[in-house]
Amino acid sequence: MPQLILFNKPYGVLSQFTDRGTETARATLSDYIDIPGVYPAGRLDRDSEGLLLLTDNGKLQARIADPKFKMPKTYLVQVEGDAEERALSKLRRGVELKDGWTRPAEVERIDPPGLWDRDPPVRFRKTVPDCWLKLTIREGRNRQVRRMTAAIGYPTLRLVRWSVGDWTLDGVKSGEWIAG
C-alpha cells in the first residue's frame, strides 16, 4: 500500500531532502521527516507555507503533481492592498503572465484565517492595507500564485497552500506531518 504524508511545510524550508544550493545549510524536508523512500509530489517555494504531499508511489506522485490531471490546489493568500472585485474577476477569467495565459482561477475575499504565526512575521505597514484571498488553481507553474496576484496589482505577502485535491491541512500544525 503506498505511503502518503501530509506535511505542513513552514516558511523557509526547501521542498527537498538535501540542500545543494549554498554553502550555508538551509532547512530541508530531512529536518522534519525521517521516512525513507518518500518524495514530494510537487513543490512549494521556500518562502511559501502549507500543504506538501509526499509519497513512495510514482504513479500517485505523478497524479498529484502533473498539471494534465488538473488537480485543484487551494491557497490562502495575504495580498498587499484592498483587492477589488474588478481585479479578482480578472483572475477568474485567467491572466496573462510572461509564460502565457493562466487557466481561470476560483477566487474570493475571505476574513483573515486563524493560521499559525509565521517566523519571520509578515511585514506590517500602517499606511498600506492588506486583505486575504482564497484562490484555487488547476495548474502549477513556477511561483504562479504570486505572479497572478502581482499581475492584477496586489503583490503577495503570505502564501499558504491549504489543500491539494481532497487533502487539506486541517488539524496539521506547522512543521508537523500526518499519514494520509
Contact map, one row per residue, 1 for C-alpha under 8 A:
111000000000000000000000000000000000000000000000000000000000000000000000000000000000000000000000000000000000000000000000000000000000000000000000000000000000000000000000000000000000
111100000000000000000000000000000000000000000000000000111000000000000000000000000000000000000000000000000000000000000000000000000000000000000000000000000000000000000000000000000000
111110000000000000000000000000000000010000000000000000111000000000000000000000000000000000000000000000000000000000000000000000000000000000000000000000000000000000000000000000000011
011111000000000000000000000000000000000000000000000011110000000000000000000000000000000000000000000000000000000000000000000000000000000000000000000000000000000000000000000000000011
001111100000000000000000000000000000000000000000000011100000000000000000000000000000000000000000000000000000000000000000000000000000000000000000000000000000000000000000000000001111
000111110000000000000000000000000000000000000000001111000000000000000000000000000000000000000000000000000000000000000000000000000000000000000000000000000000000000000010100000001111
000011111000000000000000000000000000000000000000011111000000000000000000000000000000000000000000000000000000000000000000000000000000000000000000000000000000000000000000100100111100
000001111100000000000000000000000000000000000000111100000000000000000000000000000000000000000000000000000000000000000000000000000000000000000000000000000000000000000000100111111000
000000111110100000000000000000000000000000000000111100000000000000000000000000000000000000000000000000000000000000000000000000000000000000000000000000000000000000000000000001110000
000000011111100000000000000000000000000000000001110000000000000000000000000000000000000000000000000000000000000000000100000000000000000000000000000000000000000000000000000001100000
000000001111100000000000000000000000000000000111100000000000000000000000000000000000000000000000000000000000000000000110000000000000000000000000000000000000000000000000000000000000
000000000111110000000000011000000000000000000111000000000000000000000000000000000000000000000000000000000000000000000000000000000000000000000000000000000000000000000000000000000000
000000001111111000000000011110000000000000000110000000000000000000000000000000000000000000000000000000000000000000000000000000000000000000000000000000000000000000000000000000000000
000000000001111110100000011110000000000000011100000000000000000000000000000000000000000000000000000000000000000000000000000000000000000000000000000000000000000000000000000000000000
000000000000111110000000000110000000000100111100000100000000000000000000000000000000000000000000000000000000000000000000000000000000000000000000000000000000000000000000000000000000
000000000000011111100000000111000000001100000000000000000000000000000000000000000000000000000000000000000000000000000000000000000000000000000000000000000000000000000000000000000000
000000000000011111100000000111000000000000000000000000000000000000000000000000000000000000000000000000000000000000000000000000000000000000000000000000000000000000000000000000000000
000000000000000111110000000111000000000000000000000000000000000000000000000000000000000000000000000000000000000000000000000000000000000000000000000000000000000000000000000000000000
000000000000010111111100111100000000000000000000000000000000000000000000000000000000000000000000000000000000000000000000000000000000000000000000000000000000000000000000000000000000
000000000000000001111110000000000000000000000000000000000000000000000000000000000000000000000000000000000000000000000000000000000000000000000000000000000000000000000000000000000000
000000000000000000111110000000000000000000000000000000000000000000000000000000000000000000000000000000000000000000000000000000000000000000000000000000000000000000000000000000000000
000000000000000000111111110000000000000000000000000000000000000000000000000000000000000000000000000000000000000000000000000000000000000000000000000000000000000000000000000000000000
000000000000000000011111100000000000000000000000000000000000000000000000000000000000000000000000000000000000000000000000000000000000000000000000000000000000000000000000000000000000
000000000000000000000111110000000000000000000000000000000000000000000000000000000000000000000000000000000000000000000000000000000000000000000000000000000000000000000000000000000000
000000000000000000100111111000000000000000000000000000000000000000000000000000000000000000000000000000000000000000000000000000000000000000000000000000000000000000000000000000000000
000000000001110000100101111100000000000000000000000000000000000000000000000000000000000000000000000000000000000000000000000000000000000000000000000000000000000000000000000000000000
000000000001110000100000111110100000000000000000000000000000000000000000000000000000000000000000000000000000000000000000000000000000000000000000000000000000000000000000000000000000
000000000000111111100000011111110000000000000000000000000000000000000000000000000000000000000000000000000000000000000000000000000000000000000000000000000000000000000000000000000000
000000000000111111000000001111111000000000000000000000000000000000000000000000000000000000000000000000000000000000000000000000000000000000000000000000000000000000000000000000000000
000000000000000111000000000111111100000000000000000000000000000000000000000000000000000000000000000000000000000000000000000000000000000000000000000000000000000000000000000000000000
000000000000000000000000001111111100000000000000000000000000000000000000000000000000000000000000000000000000000000000000000000000000000000000000000000000000000000000000000000000000
000000000000000000000000000111111100000000000000000000000000000000000000000000000000000000000000000000000000000000000000000000000000000000000000000000000000000000000000000000110000
000000000000000000000000000011111110000000000000000000000000000000000000000000000000000000000000000000000000000000000000000000000000000000000000000000000000000000000000000000001000
000000000000000000000000000001111111000000000000000000000000000000000000000000000000000000000000000000000000000000000000000000000000000000000000000000000000000000000000000000000000
000000000000000000000000000000001111110000000000000000000000000000000000000000000000000000000000000000000000000000000000000000000000000000000000000000000000000000000000000000000000
000000000000000000000000000000000111110000000000000000000000000000000000000000000000000000000000000000000000000000000000000000000000000000000000000000000000000000000000000000000000
000000000000000000000000000000000011111000000000000000110000000000000000000000000000000000000000000000000000000000000000000000000000000000000000000000000000000000000000000000000000
001000000000000000000000000000000011111100000000000001111000000000000000000000000000000000000000000000000000000000000000000000000000000000000000000000000000000000000000000000000000
000000000000000100000000000000000000111110000000000001110000000000000000000000000000000000000000000000000000000000000000000000000000000000000000000000000000000000000000000000000000
000000000000001100000000000000000000011111100000000111100000100000000000000000000000000000000000000000000000000000000000000000000000000000000000000000000000000000000000000000000000
000000000000000000000000000000000000001111100000000111100000110110000000000000000000000000000000000000000000000000000000000000000000000000000000000000000000000000000000000000000000
000000000000000000000000000000000000000111110000000110000000100110000000000000000000000000000000000000000000000000000000000000000000000000000000000000000000000000000000000000000000
000000000000001000000000000000000000000111111000000100000000000000000000000000000000000000000000000000000000000000000000000000000000000000000000000000000000000000000000000000000000
000000000000011000000000000000000000000001111101100100000000000000000000000000000000000000000000000000000000000000000000000000000000000000000000000000000000000000000000000000000000
000000000000011000000000000000000000000000111111100000000000000000000000000000000000000000000000000000000000000000000000000000000000000000000010000000000000000000000000000000000000
000000000011111000000000000000000000000000011111100000000000000000000000000000000000000000000000000000000000000000000000000000000000000000000000000000000000000000000000000000000000
000000000011100000000000000000000000000000001111100000000000000000000000000000000000000000000000000000000000000000000000000000000000000000000000000000000000001000000000000000000000
000000000111000000000000000000000000000000011111110000000000000000000000000000000000000000000000000000000000000000000000000000000000000000000000000000000000011110000000000000000000
000000011110000000000000000000000000000000011111111000000000000000000000000000000000000000000000000000000000000000000000000000000000000000000000000000000000001110000000000000000000
000000111100000000000000000000000000000000000001111100000000000000000000000000000000000000000000000000000000000000000000000000000000000000000000000000000000000111000000100001000000
000001111000000000000000000000000000000000000000111110000000000000000000000000000000000000000000000000000000000000000000000000000000000000000000000000000000000111110001100000000000
000001111000001000000000000000000000000111110000011111000000000000000000000000000000000000000000000000000000000000000000000000000000000000000000000000000000000000000000000000000000
000111100000000000000000000000000000000111000000001111100000000000000000000000000000000000000000000000000000000000000000000000000000000000000000000000000000000000000000000000000000
000111100000000000000000000000000000011110000000000111110000100000000000000000000000000000000000000000000000000000000000000000000000000000000000000000000000000000000000000000000000
011110000000000000000000000000000000111110000000000011111101100000000000000000000000000000000000000000000000000000000000000000000000000000000000000000000000000000000000000000000000
011100000000000000000000000000000000111000000000000001111100100000000000000000000000000000000000000000000000000000000000000000000000000000000000000000000000000000000000000000000000
011000000000000000000000000000000000010000000000000000111111100000000000000000000000000000000000000000000000000000000000000000000000000000000000000000000000000000000000000000000000
000000000000000000000000000000000000000000000000000000111111110000000000000000000000000000000000000000000000000000000000000000000000000000000000000000000000000000000000000000000000
000000000000000000000000000000000000000000000000000000001111111000000000000000000000000000000000000000000000000000000000000000000000000000000000000000000000000000000000000000000000
000000000000000000000000000000000000000000000000000000101111111100000000000000000000000000000000000000000000000000000000000000000000000000000000000000000000000000000000000000000000
000000000000000000000000000000000000000111000000000001111111111110000000000000000000000000000000000000000000000000000000000000000000000000000000000000000000000000000000000000000000
000000000000000000000000000000000000000010000000000000000111111111000000000000000000000000000000000000000000000000000000000000000000000000000000000000000000000000000000000000000000
000000000000000000000000000000000000000000000000000000000011111111001000000000000000000000000000000000000000000000000000000000000000000000000000000000000000000000000000000000000000
000000000000000000000000000000000000000011000000000000000001111111001010000000000000000000000000000000000000000000000000000000000000000000000000000000000000000000010000000000000000
000000000000000000000000000000000000000011000000000000000000111111100000000000000000000000000000000000000000000000000000000000000000000000010000000000000000000000000000000000000000
000000000000000000000000000000000000000000000000000000000000011111111100000000000000000000000000000000000000000000000000000000000000000000000000000000000000000000000000000000000000
000000000000000000000000000000000000000000000000000000000000000011111110000000000000000000000000000000000000000000000000000000000000000001110000000000000000000000000000000000000000
000000000000000000000000000000000000000000000000000000000000000001111100000000000000000000000000000000000000000000000000000000000000000000100000000000000000000000000000000000000000
000000000000000000000000000000000000000000000000000000000000001101111110000000000000000000000000000000000000000000000000000000000000000000000000000000000000000000000000000000000000
000000000000000000000000000000000000000000000000000000000000000001111111000000000000000000000000000000000000000000000000000000000000000001100000000000000000000000000000000000000000
000000000000000000000000000000000000000000000000000000000000000100101111100000000000000000000000000000000000000000000000000000000000000001100000000000000000000000011000000000000000
000000000000000000000000000000000000000000000000000000000000000000000111110000000000000000000000000000000000000000000000000000000000000111100000000000000000000000111000000000000000
000000000000000000000000000000000000000000000000000000000000000000000011111000000000000000000000000000000000000000000000000000000000000111000000000000000000000011111000000000000000
000000000000000000000000000000000000000000000000000000000000000000000001111100000000000000000000000000000000000000000000000000000000011110000000000000000000000011110000000000000000
000000000000000000000000000000000000000000000000000000000000000000000000111110000000000000000000000000000000000000000000000000000000111100000000000000000000001111100000000000000000
000000000000000000000000000000000000000000000000000000000000000000000000011111000000000000000000000000000000000010000000000000000001111000000000000000000000001111000000000000000000
000000000000000000000000000000000000000000000000000000000000000000000000001111100000000000000000000000000000000000000000000000000001111000000000000000000001111100000000000000000000
000000000000000000000000000000000000000000000000000000000000000000000000000111110000000000000000000000000000000000000000000000000111100000000000000000000001111000000000000000000000
000000000000000000000000000000000000000000000000000000000000000000000000000011111110000000000000000000000000000000000000000000000111100000000000000010000111110000000000000000000000
000000000000000000000000000000000000000000000000000000000000000000000000000001111100000000000000000000000000000000000000000000011110000000000000000000000111100000000000000000000000
000000000000000000000000000000000000000000000000000000000000000000000000000000111110000000000000000000000000000000000000000000011110000000000000000000000100000000000000000000000000
000000000000000000000000000000000000000000000000000000000000000000000000000000111111000000000000000000000000000000000000000000001110000000000000000000000000000000000000000000000000
000000000000000000000000000000000000000000000000000000000000000000000000000000101111101100000000000000000000100000000000000000000010000000000000000000000100000000000000000000000000
000000000000000000000000000000000000000000000000000000000000000000000000000000000111111100000000000000000000000000000000000000000000000000000000000000000000000000000000000000000000
000000000000000000000000000000000000000000000000000000000000000000000000000000000011111110000000000000000000000000000000000000000000000000000000000000000000000000000000000000000000
000000000000000000000000000000000000000000000000000000000000000000000000000000000001111111000000000000000000000000000000000000000000000000000000000000000000000000000000000000000000
000000000000000000000000000000000000000000000000000000000000000000000000000000000011111111100000000000000000000000000000000000000000000000000000000000011000000000000000000000000000
000000000000000000000000000000000000000000000000000000000000000000000000000000000011111111110000000000000011000000000000000000000000000000000000000000010000000000000000000000000000
000000000000000000000000000000000000000000000000000000000000000000000000000000000000111111111000000000000000000000000000000000000000000000000000000000000000000000000000000000000000
000000000000000000000000000000000000000000000000000000000000000000000000000000000000011111111110000000000000000000000000000000000000000000000000000000010000000000000000000000000000
000000000000000000000000000000000000000000000000000000000000000000000000000000000000001111111110000000011110000000000000000000000000000000000000000100010000000000000000000000000000
000000000000000000000000000000000000000000000000000000000000000000000000000000000000000111111100000000011110000000000000000000000000000000000000000000000000000000000000000000000000
000000000000000000000000000000000000000000000000000000000000000000000000000000000000000011111110000000111000000000000000000000000000000000000000000000000000000000000000000000000000
000000000000000000000000000000000000000000000000000000000000000000000000000000000000000001111111000011111000000000000000000000000000000000000000000000000000000000000000000000000000
000000000000000000000000000000000000000000000000000000000000000000000000000000000000000001101111100011110000000000000000000000000000000000000000000100100000000000000000000000000000
000000000000000000000000000000000000000000000000000000000000000000000000000000000000000000000111111111000000000000000000000000000000000000000000000000100000000000000000000000000000
000000000000000000000000000000000000000000000000000000000000000000000000000000000000000000000011111111000000000000000000000000000000000000000000001100100000000000000000000000000000
000000000000000000000000000000000000000000000000000000000000000000000000000000000000000000000001111100000000000000000000000000000000000000000000000000000000000000000000000000000000
000000000000000000000000000000000000000000000000000000000000000000000000000000000000000000000001111110000000000000000000000000000000000000000000000000000000000000000000000000000000
000000000000000000000000000000000000000000000000000000000000000000000000000000000000000000000001111111000000000000000000000000000000000000000000000000000000000000000000000000000000
000000000000000000000000000000000000000000000000000000000000000000000000000000000000000000000111101111100000000000000000000000000000000000000000000000000000000000000000000000000000
000000000000000000000000000000000000000000000000000000000000000000000000000000000000000000000111100111110000000000000000000000000000000000000000000000000000000000000000000000000000
000000000000000000000000000000000000000000000000000000000000000000000000000000000000000000001110000011111000000000000000000000000000000011100000000000000000000000000000000000000000
000000000000000000000000000000000000000000000000000000000000000000000000000000000000000000111110000001111100000000000000000000000000000010000000000000000000000000000000000000000000
000000000000000000000000000000000000000000000000000000000000000000000000000000000000000000111100000000111110000000000000000000000000001111000000000000000000000000000000000000000000
000000000000000000000000000000000000000000000000000000000000000000000000000000000000000000110000000000011111000000000000000000000000011110000000000000000000000000000000000000000000
000000000000000000000000000000000000000000000000000000000000000000000000000000000000000100110000000000001111100000000000000000000000111100000000000000000000000000000000000000000000
000000000000000000000000000000000000000000000000000000000000000000000000000000000000000100000000000000000111110000000000000000000000111000000000000000000000000000000000000000000000
000000000000000000000000000000000000000000000000000000000000000000000000000000000010000000000000000000000011111000000000000000000011110000000000000000000000000000000000000000000000
000000000000000000000000000000000000000000000000000000000000000000000000000000000000000000000000000000000001111110000000000000000011110000000000000000000000000000000000000000000000
000000000000000000000000000000000000000000000000000000000000000000000000000000000000000000000000000000000000111110000000000000000011000000000000000000000000000000000000000000000000
000000000000000000000000000000000000000000000000000000000000000000000000000000000000000000000000000000000000011111000000000000000011000000000000000000000000000000000000000000000000
000000000000000000000000000000000000000000000000000000000000000000000000000100000000000000000000000000000000011111100000000000000001000000000000000000000000000000000000000000000000
000000000000000000000000000000000000000000000000000000000000000000000000000000000000000000000000000000000000000111110000000000000000000000000000000000000000000000000000000000000000
000000000000000000000000000000000000000000000000000000000000000000000000000000000000000000000000000000000000000011111000000000000000000000000000000000000000000000000000000000000000
000000000000000000000000000000000000000000000000000000000000000000000000000000000000000000000000000000000000000001111100000000000000000000000000000000000000000000000000000011000000
000000000000000000000000000000000000000000000000000000000000000000000000000000000000000000000000000000000000000000111110100000000000000000000000000000000000000000000000000000000000
000000000110000000000000000000000000000000000000000000000000000000000000000000000000000000000000000000000000000000011111110000000000000000000000000000000000000000000000000000000000
000000000010000000000000000000000000000000000000000000000000000000000000000000000000000000000000000000000000000000001111100000000000000000000000000000000000000000000000000000000000
000000000000000000000000000000000000000000000000000000000000000000000000000000000000000000000000000000000000000000000111110000000000000000000000000000000000000000000000000000000000
000000000000000000000000000000000000000000000000000000000000000000000000000000000000000000000000000000000000000000001111111000000000000000000000000000000000000000000000000000000000
000000000000000000000000000000000000000000000000000000000000000000000000000000000000000000000000000000000000000000000101111100000000000000000000000000000000110000000000000000000000
000000000000000000000000000000000000000000000000000000000000000000000000000000000000000000000000000000000000000000000000111110000000000000000000000000000000100000000000000000000000
000000000000000000000000000000000000000000000000000000000000000000000000000000000000000000000000000000000000000000000000011111000000000000000000000000000000000000000000000000000000
000000000000000000000000000000000000000000000000000000000000000000000000000000000000000000000000000000000000000000000000001111111000000000000000000000000000000000000000000000000000
000000000000000000000000000000000000000000000000000000000000000000000000000000000000000000000000000000000000000000000000000111111000000000000000000000000000000000000000000000000000
000000000000000000000000000000000000000000000000000000000000000000000000000000000000000000000000000000000000000000000000000011111000000000000000000000000000000000000000000000000000
000000000000000000000000000000000000000000000000000000000000000000000000000000011000000000000000000000000000000000000000000011111100000000000000000000000000000000000000000000000000
000000000000000000000000000000000000000000000000000000000000000000000000000000011100000000000000000000000000000000000000000011111110000000000000000000000000000000000000000000000000
000000000000000000000000000000000000000000000000000000000000000000000000000001111100000000000000000000000000000000000000000000011111000000000000000000000000000000000000000000000000
000000000000000000000000000000000000000000000000000000000000000000000000000001111110000000000000000000000000111100000000000000001111100000000000000000000000000000000000000000000000
000000000000000000000000000000000000000000000000000000000000000000000000000111100000000000000000000000000000111110000000000000000111110000000000000000000000000000000000000000000000
000000000000000000000000000000000000000000000000000000000000000000000000001111100000000000000000000000000011110000000000000000000011111000000000000000000000000000000000000000000000
000000000000000000000000000000000000000000000000000000000000000000000000011110000000000000000000000000000111110000000000000000000001111100000000000000000000000000000000000000000000
000000000000000000000000000000000000000000000000000000000000000000000000011110000000000000000000000000001111000000000000000000000000111110000000000000000000000000000000000000000000
000000000000000000000000000000000000000000000000000000000000000000000001111000000000000000000000000000001110000000000000000000000000011111000000000000000000000000000000000000000000
000000000000000000000000000000000000000000000000000000000000000000000001110000000000000000000000000000111100000000000000000000000000001111110000000000000000000000000000000000000000
000000000000000000000000000000000000000000000000000000000000000000100111100000000000000000000000000000101000000000000000000000000000000111110000000000000000000000000000000000000000
000000000000000000000000000000000000000000000000000000000000000000110111000000000000000000000000000000100000000000000000000000000000000011111000000000000000000000000000000000000000
000000000000000000000000000000000000000000000000000000000000000010100000000000000000000000000000000000000000000000000000000000000000000011111101000000000000000000000000000000000000
000000000000000000000000000000000000000000000000000000000000000000000000000000000000000000000000000000000000000000000000000000000000000000111111000000000000000000000000000000000000
000000000000000000000000000000000000000000000000000000000000000000000000000000000000000000000000000000000000000000000000000000000000000000011111000000000000000000000000000000000000
000000000000000000000000000000000000000000001000000000000000000000000000000000000000000000000000000000000000000000000000000000000000000000001111111000000000000000000000000000000000
000000000000000000000000000000000000000000000000000000000000000000000000000000000000000000000000000000000000000000000000000000000000000000011111111100000000000000000000000000000000
000000000000000000000000000000000000000000000000000000000000000000000000000000000000000000000000000000000000000000000000000000000000000000000011111110000000000000000000000000000000
000000000000000000000000000000000000000000000000000000000000000000000000000000000000000000000000000000000000000000000000000000000000000000000011111111000011000000000000000000000000
000000000000000000000000000000000000000000000000000000000000000000000000000000000000000000000000100000000000000000000000000000000000000000000011111111100000000000000000000000000000
000000000000000000000000000000000000000000000000000000000000000000000000000000000000000000100010100000000000000000000000000000000000000000000001111111110000000000000000000000000000
000000000000000000000000000000000000000000000000000000000000000000000000000000100000000000000000000000000000000000000000000000000000000000000000111111111111000000000000000000000000
000000000000000000000000000000000000000000000000000000000000000000000000000000000000000000000000000000000000000000000000000000000000000000000000011111111111000000000000000000000000
000000000000000000000000000000000000000000000000000000000000000000000000000000000000000000000011100000000000000000000000000000000000000000000000001111111100000000000000000000000000
000000000000000000000000000000000000000000000000000000000000000000000000000000000000001101100000000000000000000000000000000000000000000000000000000111111100000000000000000000000000
000000000000000000000000000000000000000000000000000000000000000000000000000000000000001000000000000000000000000000000000000000000000000000000000000011111110000000000000000000000000
000000000000000000000000000000000000000000000000000000000000000000000000000000111010000000000000000000000000000000000000000000000000000000000000000011111111000000000000000000000000
000000000000000000000000000000000000000000000000000000000000000000000000000000110000000000000000000000000000000000000000000000000000000000000000010011001111100000000000000000000000
000000000000000000000000000000000000000000000000000000000000000000000000000011110000000000000000000000000000000000000000000000000000000000000000010011000111111000000000000000000000
000000000000000000000000000000000000000000000000000000000000000000000000000011110000000000000000000000000000000000000000011000000000000000000000000000000011111000000000000000000000
000000000000000000000000000000000000000000000001000000000000000000000000000011100000000000000000000000000000000000000000010000000000000000000000000000000001111100000000000000000000
000000000000000000000000000000000000000000000011100000000000000000000000001111000000000000000000000000000000000000000000000000000000000000000000000000000001111110000000000000000000
000000000000000000000000000000000000000000000001111000000000000000000000001110000000000000000000000000000000000000000000000000000000000000000000000000000000011111000000000000000000
000000000000000000000000000000000000000000000001111000000000000000000000111100000000000000000000000000000000000000000000000000000000000000000000000000000000001111110000000000000000
000000000000000000000000000000000000000000000000011000000000000000000000111100000000000000000000000000000000000000000000000000000000000000000000000000000000000111110001100000000000
000000000000000000000000000000000000000000000000001000000000000000000001111000000000000000000000000000000000000000000000000000000000000000000000000000000000000011111111100000000000
000000000000000000000000000000000000000000000000001000000000000100000011110000000000000000000000000000000000000000000000000000000000000000000000000000000000000011111111000000000000
000000000000000000000000000000000000000000000000000000000000000000000011100000000000000000000000000000000000000000000000000000000000000000000000000000000000000000111110000000000000
000000000000000000000000000000000000000000000000000000000000000000000000000000000000000000000000000000000000000000000000000000000000000000000000000000000000000000111111000000000000
000001000000000000000000000000000000000000000000000000000000000000000000000000000000000000000000000000000000000000000000000000000000000000000000000000000000000000111111100000000001
000000000000000000000000000000000000000000000000001000000000000000000000000000000000000000000000000000000000000000000000000000000000000000000000000000000000000001110111110000000000
000001110000000000000000000000000000000000000000011000000000000000000000000000000000000000000000000000000000000000000000000000000000000000000000000000000000000001100011111110000000
000000000000000000000000000000000000000000000000000000000000000000000000000000000000000000000000000000000000000000000000000000000000000000000000000000000000000000000001111100000000
000000000000000000000000000000000000000000000000000000000000000000000000000000000000000000000000000000000000000000000000000000000000000000000000000000000000000000000000111110000000
000000110000000000000000000000000000000000000000000000000000000000000000000000000000000000000000000000000000000000000000000000000000000000000000000000000000000000000000111111011100
000000010000000000000000000000000000000000000000000000000000000000000000000000000000000000000000000000000000000000010000000000000000000000000000000000000000000000000000101111111000
000000011100000000000000000000000000000000000000010000000000000000000000000000000000000000000000000000000000000000010000000000000000000000000000000000000000000000000000000111110000
000000111100000000000000000000010000000000000000000000000000000000000000000000000000000000000000000000000000000000000000000000000000000000000000000000000000000000000000000011111000
000000111000000000000000000000010000000000000000000000000000000000000000000000000000000000000000000000000000000000000000000000000000000000000000000000000000000000000000000111111100
000011110000000000000000000000001000000000000000000000000000000000000000000000000000000000000000000000000000000000000000000000000000000000000000000000000000000000000000000110111110
000011100000000000000000000000000000000000000000000000000000000000000000000000000000000000000000000000000000000000000000000000000000000000000000000000000000000000000000000100011111
001111000000000000000000000000000000000000000000000000000000000000000000000000000000000000000000000000000000000000000000000000000000000000000000000000000000000000000000000000001111
001111000000000000000000000000000000000000000000000000000000000000000000000000000000000000000000000000000000000000000000000000000000000000000000000000000000000000000010000000000111
